[in-house]
Amino acid sequence: MRVNRAWLGLVVLMLPTLLVAMDMTALLLALPQLSADLGATNVQQLWISDSYGFMVAGLVITTGTLGDRIGRRRLLMIGGAAFAVLSVVAAFAVNPLMLIVARALLGVAGATLAPSTLALITNMFRDERQRGKAIAIWATCQFTGGALGPVLAGFLLQHFWWGSVFLVAVPAMALLLLAGPFLLPEFRSDQAGRLDPASVGLSLAAVLLMVYGVKQLTVESVPVVPAVAIVVGAAIGLLFVRRQLRLETPLLDLRLLRNRPFTAVLVALAFAGIAMAGTGLLVTQFLQSVLGFSPAAAAVLFAPMGLGVAVGTMAAPTLARRVKQTTAIAGGLVGSALGSLLLVGADGASALPLVMIGITVLALGTGPLFALGTGLVVGSVPPERAGSAASMSETGNYFGGSLGFALLGVVAAVVYRSRMDGTSDSLAGAVAASRHLPAGQGAELLHTAREAFTASLHVTGVVAAVIFAGLAVLILTMRPATRTTPAALPDYEAARP
């Protein structure tokens, strides 16, 4: 593939990568408006919000191997067409059930896009330096899409109805379908794992139950059902692992985990996701409920987190030419730890600047991990297993995000309740209760609740700093990954049908 054609192909691949990530968070601002229009209950709102992410997380393992087997470009085209059609269906949904089903099916389509785009990049760029730049651009789209989703949604909601949040995907997917067959190579592998129905069912059940459990921990007052879901999901996951280790051609090649750098980077990606999602959850609430900004203004103020990731990932290849990749990743994580610690000082008049600087530095430091770490993951395996490796990377990302919302959300809730002496379960509840109290008592309750939530933010910053510092040590102690030389890569032009 000629270089210019490869870079044009990368531009095409950026579209689905960005949109899949944005769809994860774009509904945060649109949910109140669409819920009012459709008459959605609290439970229905939860499923409208989460059904997309559940299906992406549950099916990304299957679709990664499916792309290796039937062709990565073919799967990308099928997924892109389905994503466009389902986006229109979701935009014009007439009731909550229709939107929930559309969102779930959008998640199925989204699961085909993420691993396909990353795996195709490894086929399109044979030169290691160019491949590093391409993966950095891909990582920028993926990890900034989630942060920019609410910002775009806020802009659209100011001028259009809530369905516009979904329709923005249609022209982008149309361009993918028109240009993809001409700019993207096809690649499939005879060594790809077969689509064993039992393995597909086990992986889907395990991931869905565990993601559902960790998400529900933050909203259920009695955590019995979420805990049972996590335990059952983990048990099914063990059955899935045992089956994969016995199969000659498994759905997911767990033998890849014997590669120490591969495993270390996967762990780092997952735990970095935990820290970023947890701090993001607390910061967005802090901006609105403590500092008093509107949802749209809070989304704009939160944008530096996405921009920080963008700058960090784009600068990573240049940084890697001056220092070892592991040093660059670990150094960035130390910076993220320092950014997290800035959140500890967020209080009073200095709260907003410290929060803004903190999330920017935190996000900037994760850039080398997301760009170089992802490159290490797909570069540690033969090209024919790139889809499987990409699916493992994506699964780690989604698990990290879900766990971040749940685990750090629970930690923050415990701190808040202890500071409130059990009189309030949440800041939102305190705000609602203050409206039914005399002015003086209501103001006192709000002041106490906001101080308690600020303490939760401080503790979250400390926990995130510990996570980032621990990951820096992990990366520094791992053995260097074996590099895949350009000469070892086959001629993918010859692999075209």
C-alpha positions as MATLAB code, in Angstrom:
seq = 'MRVNRAWLGLVVLMLPTLLVAMDMTALLLALPQLSADLGATNVQQLWISDSYGFMVAGLVITTGTLGDRIGRRRLLMIGGAAFAVLSVVAAFAVNPLMLIVARALLGVAGATLAPSTLALITNMFRDERQRGKAIAIWATCQFTGGALGPVLAGFLLQHFWWGSVFLVAVPAMALLLLAGPFLLPEFRSDQAGRLDPASVGLSLAAVLLMVYGVKQLTVESVPVVPAVAIVVGAAIGLLFVRRQLRLETPLLDLRLLRNRPFTAVLVALAFAGIAMAGTGLLVTQFLQSVLGFSPAAAAVLFAPMGLGVAVGTMAAPTLARRVKQTTAIAGGLVGSALGSLLLVGADGASALPLVMIGITVLALGTGPLFALGTGLVVGSVPPERAGSAASMSETGNYFGGSLGFALLGVVAAVVYRSRMDGTSDSLAGAVAASRHLPAGQGAELLHTAREAFTASLHVTGVVAAVIFAGLAVLILTMRPATRTTPAALPDYEAARP';
ca = [
       0.000    0.000    0.000;
       1.389    3.378   -0.997;
       2.144    5.702    1.890;
      -0.273    8.467    0.812;
      -3.036    5.935    0.373;
      -2.330    4.486    3.809;
      -2.607    7.893    5.472;
      -5.841    8.644    3.634;
      -7.100    5.275    4.836;
      -6.179    6.268    8.380;
      -8.348    9.388    8.054;
     -11.246    7.128    7.123;
     -10.542    4.868   10.114;
     -10.560    7.872   12.464;
     -14.281    8.413   11.829;
     -15.678    5.200   13.358;
     -13.064    5.276   16.127;
     -14.125    8.764   17.205;
     -17.865    8.102   16.925;
     -17.864    4.825   18.877;
     -16.120    6.570   21.761;
     -18.355    9.632   21.586;
     -21.517    7.537   21.673;
     -20.407    6.231   25.079;
     -20.839    9.648   26.705;
     -22.877   11.804   24.322;
     -26.161   10.975   26.074;
     -25.024   12.377   29.434;
     -26.479   15.781   28.526;
     -29.267   14.583   26.205;
     -30.739   12.060   28.662;
     -32.931   14.496   30.644;
     -34.481   15.986   27.485;
     -35.123   12.706   25.694;
     -36.446   11.112   28.894;
     -38.985   13.917   29.247;
     -40.034   13.632   25.592;
     -40.361    9.823   25.676;
     -41.642    9.541   29.251;
     -38.816    7.232   30.344;
     -38.756    5.946   33.922;
     -35.573    5.924   36.034;
     -34.927    2.274   35.178;
     -35.508    2.922   31.471;
     -33.118    5.888   31.608;
     -30.461    3.591   33.043;
     -30.867    1.105   30.206;
     -30.947    3.853   27.573;
     -27.637    5.100   28.938;
     -25.901    1.761   29.528;
     -27.209   -0.706   26.919;
     -24.786    0.619   24.287;
     -21.692    0.247   26.466;
     -22.812   -3.157   27.721;
     -23.048   -4.582   24.203;
     -19.758   -3.042   23.038;
     -17.936   -4.494   26.031;
     -19.644   -7.871   25.717;
     -19.061   -8.434   22.002;
     -15.668   -6.847   21.312;
     -13.893  -10.183   21.968;
     -16.105  -11.989   19.460;
     -15.869   -9.321   16.777;
     -12.076   -9.093   17.055;
     -11.737  -12.763   16.146;
     -14.576  -12.532   13.610;
     -12.663   -9.813   11.752;
      -9.533  -11.981   11.652;
     -11.612  -14.748   10.105;
     -14.015  -13.124    7.598;
     -11.952  -10.026    6.798;
     -11.351   -6.890    8.836;
     -12.447   -4.464    6.129;
     -15.581   -6.474    5.413;
     -16.548   -6.477    9.098;
     -15.830   -2.747    9.315;
     -18.104   -2.036    6.339;
     -20.913   -4.183    7.758;
     -20.606   -2.534   11.149;
     -20.470    0.967    9.659;
     -23.620    0.417    7.584;
     -25.478   -0.985   10.589;
     -24.291    1.896   12.791;
     -25.634    4.482   10.329;
     -29.043    2.828    9.978;
     -29.453    2.257   13.711;
     -28.435    5.855   14.466;
     -31.397    7.031   12.387;
     -33.693    4.579   14.191;
     -32.480    5.837   17.580;
     -32.883    9.490   16.568;
     -36.548    8.982   15.685;
     -37.458    6.570   18.493;
     -41.063    7.064   19.637;
     -40.880    5.314   23.013;
     -38.252    4.246   25.581;
     -38.297    0.560   24.575;
     -37.545    1.405   20.939;
     -34.608    3.572   22.009;
     -33.246    0.932   24.395;
     -33.312   -1.713   21.636;
     -31.752    0.699   19.133;
     -28.984    1.605   21.588;
     -28.256   -2.064   22.294;
     -28.037   -2.842   18.570;
     -25.817    0.231   18.117;
     -23.528   -1.377   20.689;
     -23.386   -4.549   18.587;
     -22.419   -2.474   15.543;
     -19.940   -0.432   17.591;
     -18.232   -3.602   18.795;
     -17.359   -4.482   15.196;
     -15.693   -1.115   14.565;
     -13.144   -0.604   17.344;
     -10.992   -3.774   16.976;
     -11.288   -3.681   13.176;
      -9.839   -0.175   12.943;
      -6.847   -0.936   15.171;
      -6.121   -4.271   13.481;
      -6.258   -2.690   10.011;
      -3.694   -0.080   11.049;
      -1.174   -2.858   11.726;
      -1.744   -4.110    8.163;
      -1.595   -0.719    6.465;
       1.632    0.596    8.011;
       4.622   -1.716    7.647;
       7.211    0.817    8.766;
       7.406    0.706   12.557;
       7.794    4.483   12.998;
       4.849    5.239   10.730;
       2.790    2.578   12.479;
       3.568    4.249   15.809;
       2.325    7.609   14.527;
      -0.801    6.006   13.096;
      -1.616    4.239   16.376;
      -1.054    7.522   18.240;
      -3.624    9.215   16.002;
      -6.015    6.285   16.501;
      -5.564    6.475   20.271;
      -6.183   10.219   20.185;
      -9.536    9.658   18.488;
     -10.560    6.875   20.829;
      -9.609    8.419   24.153;
     -10.680   11.967   23.350;
     -13.983   10.916   21.801;
     -15.433   10.072   25.191;
     -14.404   13.426   26.635;
     -15.668   15.410   23.635;
     -18.995   13.554   23.444;
     -20.749   15.739   26.043;
     -19.291   18.911   24.510;
     -20.698   18.081   21.064;
     -23.987   17.018   22.617;
     -24.242   20.308   24.498;
     -23.739   22.277   21.277;
     -26.309   20.214   19.368;
     -28.898   20.426   22.141;
     -28.698   24.208   22.108;
     -29.768   24.293   18.461;
     -31.594   21.022   17.698;
     -33.651   18.268   19.333;
     -32.096   15.316   21.172;
     -32.166   13.059   18.093;
     -29.432   15.167   16.494;
     -26.961   13.573   18.924;
     -27.460   10.295   17.041;
     -27.734   11.695   13.502;
     -24.226   13.186   13.612;
     -22.897    9.658   13.000;
     -24.708    9.182    9.678;
     -22.574   11.347    7.328;
     -19.366   10.045    8.906;
     -20.386    6.429    8.382;
     -21.524    7.237    4.842;
     -18.032    8.538    4.070;
     -16.539    5.363    5.564;
     -18.723    3.193    3.334;
     -17.877    5.200    0.202;
     -14.122    5.540    0.716;
     -13.328    2.376    2.680;
     -13.371   -0.114   -0.228;
     -10.867    2.047   -2.142;
      -8.504    3.112    0.646;
      -8.492    0.207    3.095;
      -6.845   -3.182    2.492;
      -8.623   -6.444    3.195;
      -6.991   -8.903    5.541;
      -8.077  -12.222    6.954;
      -6.195  -15.037    8.613;
      -6.495  -18.788    8.176;
      -5.141  -19.103   11.723;
      -7.932  -17.052   13.331;
      -9.924  -18.697   16.075;
     -13.147  -20.322   14.939;
     -16.427  -18.816   16.072;
     -17.235  -21.414   18.698;
     -20.861  -20.653   19.779;
     -20.227  -21.833   23.329;
     -17.223  -19.521   23.670;
     -19.209  -16.593   22.252;
     -22.026  -17.216   24.730;
     -19.687  -17.588   27.702;
     -17.695  -14.439   26.883;
     -20.853  -12.384   26.347;
     -22.499  -13.610   29.556;
     -19.353  -13.104   31.653;
     -18.646   -9.578   30.432;
     -22.271   -8.397   30.525;
     -22.881   -9.698   34.049;
     -19.666   -8.235   35.435;
     -20.058   -4.846   33.734;
     -23.705   -4.701   34.845;
     -22.694   -5.579   38.402;
     -19.967   -2.970   38.750;
     -22.151   -0.264   37.196;
     -25.106   -1.064   39.468;
     -22.957   -0.887   42.600;
     -23.087    2.909   42.333;
     -26.908    3.152   42.086;
     -28.261    0.271   44.167;
     -28.870    0.977   47.850;
     -28.777   -2.788   48.547;
     -25.801   -4.232   46.641;
     -26.953   -7.873   46.736;
     -28.042   -8.137   43.104;
     -24.925   -6.391   41.697;
     -22.686   -8.547   43.896;
     -24.396  -11.730   42.696;
     -24.042  -10.563   39.081;
     -20.306   -9.992   39.567;
     -19.777  -13.387   41.216;
     -21.774  -15.255   38.570;
     -20.022  -13.317   35.797;
     -16.619  -14.162   37.264;
     -17.574  -17.853   37.499;
     -18.687  -17.882   33.861;
     -15.472  -16.072   32.984;
     -13.440  -18.873   34.556;
     -15.359  -21.392   32.438;
     -14.588  -19.280   29.372;
     -10.864  -19.214   30.240;
     -10.744  -22.980   30.769;
     -12.449  -23.578   27.434;
     -10.083  -21.247   25.563;
      -7.034  -22.980   27.014;
      -8.326  -26.362   25.820;
      -9.295  -25.352   22.277;
      -6.743  -25.671   19.489;
      -8.075  -22.501   17.812;
      -9.676  -20.484   20.630;
     -11.974  -17.525   20.243;
      -9.526  -15.519   22.372;
      -5.888  -16.594   22.407;
      -5.089  -16.317   26.115;
      -1.592  -17.614   25.434;
      -0.806  -14.035   24.452;
      -0.831  -13.243   28.181;
       2.406  -15.217   28.584;
       4.095  -12.201   27.005;
       4.935  -10.123   30.075;
       5.003   -6.673   28.378;
       1.705   -7.495   26.660;
       0.069   -8.345   29.988;
       1.626   -5.392   31.827;
       0.322   -2.914   29.252;
      -3.164   -4.456   29.322;
      -3.208   -4.098   33.115;
      -1.986   -0.508   32.820;
      -4.640    0.374   30.236;
      -7.387   -1.072   32.439;
      -6.253    0.636   35.652;
      -5.591    3.943   33.918;
      -9.181    3.694   32.675;
     -10.320    3.166   36.264;
      -8.487    6.277   37.473;
      -9.617    8.471   34.569;
     -13.264    7.382   34.670;
     -13.450    7.782   38.440;
     -11.916   11.252   38.457;
     -14.028   12.267   35.464;
     -17.196   11.194   37.275;
     -16.324   13.216   40.382;
     -15.034   16.284   38.512;
     -18.117   16.656   36.287;
     -20.383   16.446   39.343;
     -18.137   18.845   41.275;
     -18.308   21.427   38.495;
     -22.107   21.298   38.424;
     -23.254   20.571   41.978;
     -20.510   22.307   43.994;
     -19.302   25.130   41.742;
     -22.759   25.670   40.227;
     -22.042   25.494   36.491;
     -24.736   24.417   34.031;
     -24.352   20.998   32.324;
     -23.288   22.649   29.067;
     -20.749   24.913   30.809;
     -19.454   21.968   32.835;
     -18.978   19.980   29.613;
     -16.900   22.804   28.129;
     -14.833   23.141   31.309;
     -14.257   19.385   31.254;
     -13.006   19.481   27.644;
      -9.329   20.010   28.664;
      -9.282   16.400   29.826;
      -9.959   15.261   26.275;
      -7.584   17.814   24.815;
      -4.880   16.704   27.259;
      -5.190   13.124   26.061;
      -5.064   14.336   22.450;
      -1.841   16.296   22.967;
      -0.261   13.473   24.991;
      -1.006   10.768   22.444;
       0.097   12.851   19.476;
       3.370   13.790   21.183;
       4.120   10.219   22.266;
       5.862    8.997   19.058;
       8.215   12.011   19.101;
       8.941   11.419   22.777;
       9.637    7.730   22.106;
      12.408    8.666   19.665;
      14.294   10.406   22.466;
      13.745    7.972   25.347;
      12.752    4.330   25.745;
       9.088    3.603   25.265;
       8.778    2.232   28.786;
      10.453    5.372   30.180;
       8.098    7.608   28.209;
       5.028    5.692   29.425;
       6.195    5.602   33.055;
       7.158    9.286   32.999;
       3.738   10.195   31.686;
       2.066    8.165   34.421;
       4.105    9.992   37.070;
       2.797   13.235   35.557;
      -0.752   11.851   35.792;
      -0.168   11.070   39.466;
       0.923   14.683   40.069;
      -2.128   15.966   38.200;
      -4.362   13.790   40.362;
      -2.796   15.242   43.503;
      -3.713   18.759   42.359;
      -7.362   17.777   42.828;
      -6.637   17.361   46.541;
      -6.166   21.132   46.850;
      -9.391   22.008   45.011;
     -11.396   24.086   47.478;
     -12.703   27.602   47.815;
     -11.593   30.274   45.342;
      -8.763   28.122   43.970;
     -11.017   25.156   43.208;
     -11.711   25.825   39.527;
      -8.120   26.566   38.363;
      -6.732   23.598   40.318;
      -9.370   21.268   38.877;
      -8.741   22.527   35.333;
      -4.964   22.199   35.635;
      -5.263   18.868   37.445;
      -7.415   17.113   34.848;
      -5.307   18.535   32.016;
      -2.020   17.290   33.493;
      -3.612   13.968   34.431;
      -4.887   13.425   30.888;
      -1.683   14.656   29.253;
       0.346   12.085   31.190;
      -1.796    9.186   30.012;
      -1.093    9.965   26.346;
       2.117    7.880   26.059;
       0.392    4.892   27.666;
      -2.585    5.027   25.318;
      -0.474    5.587   22.192;
       2.728    3.626   22.838;
       1.094    1.030   25.088;
      -1.504    0.164   22.478;
       1.297   -0.102   19.919;
       3.172   -2.497   22.213;
       0.059   -4.669   22.532;
      -0.562   -5.093   18.800;
       3.182   -5.164   18.035;
       3.790   -8.034   20.459;
       1.760  -10.514   18.390;
       1.929  -11.844   14.816;
      -0.106   -9.772   12.332;
      -2.638  -12.569   11.866;
      -3.580  -12.274   15.559;
      -3.845   -8.468   15.576;
      -7.640   -8.582   15.767;
      -7.548  -10.785   18.850;
      -4.916   -8.553   20.486;
      -6.919   -5.435   19.649;
     -10.050   -6.974   21.161;
      -8.182   -7.705   24.398;
      -6.976   -4.100   24.501;
     -10.502   -2.802   23.908;
     -11.979   -5.118   26.553;
      -9.449   -3.825   29.079;
     -10.414   -0.240   28.242;
     -14.140   -0.846   28.663;
     -13.667   -2.800   31.878;
     -11.461   -0.028   33.212;
     -14.070    2.616   32.508;
     -16.875    0.585   34.077;
     -14.816   -0.275   37.134;
     -13.755    3.341   37.513;
     -17.335    4.555   37.709;
     -18.238    1.776   40.130;
     -15.209    1.430   42.416;
     -14.196    5.075   42.758;
     -17.864    6.027   42.784;
     -18.373    3.736   45.786;
     -15.284    5.159   47.524;
     -16.563    8.696   46.982;
     -20.027    7.730   48.246;
     -18.557    6.213   51.439;
     -16.520    9.362   52.122;
     -19.538   11.577   51.458;
     -21.857    9.622   53.760;
     -19.305    9.521   56.559;
     -18.851   13.300   56.362;
     -22.637   13.720   56.405;
     -22.990   11.353   59.405;
     -25.417    9.222   57.428;
     -27.974   12.032   57.020;
     -27.636   12.138   53.226;
     -26.776    9.498   50.620;
     -25.818   11.849   47.798;
     -25.256   15.479   46.939;
     -28.173   15.367   44.513;
     -30.391   14.127   47.334;
     -29.201   16.948   49.592;
     -29.962   19.514   46.885;
     -33.478   18.116   46.500;
     -34.046   18.016   50.276;
     -32.845   21.611   50.744;
     -35.696   22.877   48.593;
     -38.235   21.659   51.159;
     -36.491   23.233   54.167;
     -36.585   26.791   55.520;
     -34.055   29.038   53.784;
     -31.503   28.983   56.596;
     -31.621   25.225   57.143;
     -31.550   24.563   53.407;
     -28.484   26.746   52.934;
     -26.711   25.031   55.842;
     -27.513   21.581   54.440;
     -26.176   22.573   51.001;
     -22.979   23.998   52.497;
     -22.326   20.821   54.506;
     -23.162   18.551   51.541;
     -20.860   20.466   49.208;
     -18.002   20.272   51.699;
     -18.597   16.523   52.026;
     -18.542   16.076   48.251;
     -15.369   18.144   48.005;
     -13.785   15.753   50.496;
     -14.853   12.888   48.214;
     -13.075   14.576   45.306;
      -9.916   14.931   47.414;
      -9.913   11.225   48.326;
     -10.534   10.270   44.694;
      -7.527   12.362   43.670;
      -5.332   10.517   46.170;
      -6.575    7.094   45.006;
      -5.985    8.030   41.348;
      -2.472    9.255   42.188;
      -1.665    5.942   43.891;
      -2.966    4.011   40.874;
      -0.909    6.025   38.392;
       2.237    5.794   40.524;
       1.815    2.020   40.860;
       1.383    1.665   37.093;
       4.573    3.652   36.513;
       6.480    1.145   38.656;
       4.830   -1.767   36.824;
       5.832   -0.424   33.404;
       9.420    0.264   34.468;
       9.885   -3.273   35.796;
       8.535   -5.104   32.746;
      10.917   -6.647   30.228;
      11.180   -4.797   26.904;
       8.744   -6.044   24.274;
      10.066   -7.849   21.230;
       9.822   -5.519   18.279;
       8.172   -6.631   15.072;
      10.391   -5.560   12.191;
       8.861   -4.252    8.977;
      10.544   -7.042    7.034;
       8.627   -9.610    9.046;
       5.303   -8.252    7.897;
       3.720   -9.931    4.883;
       2.642   -8.154    1.738;
      -0.922   -7.111    2.483;
      -1.507   -5.902   -1.038;
      -1.190   -9.525   -2.085;
      -3.825  -10.428    0.512;
      -6.474   -8.398   -1.291;
      -9.293  -10.524   -2.716;
];
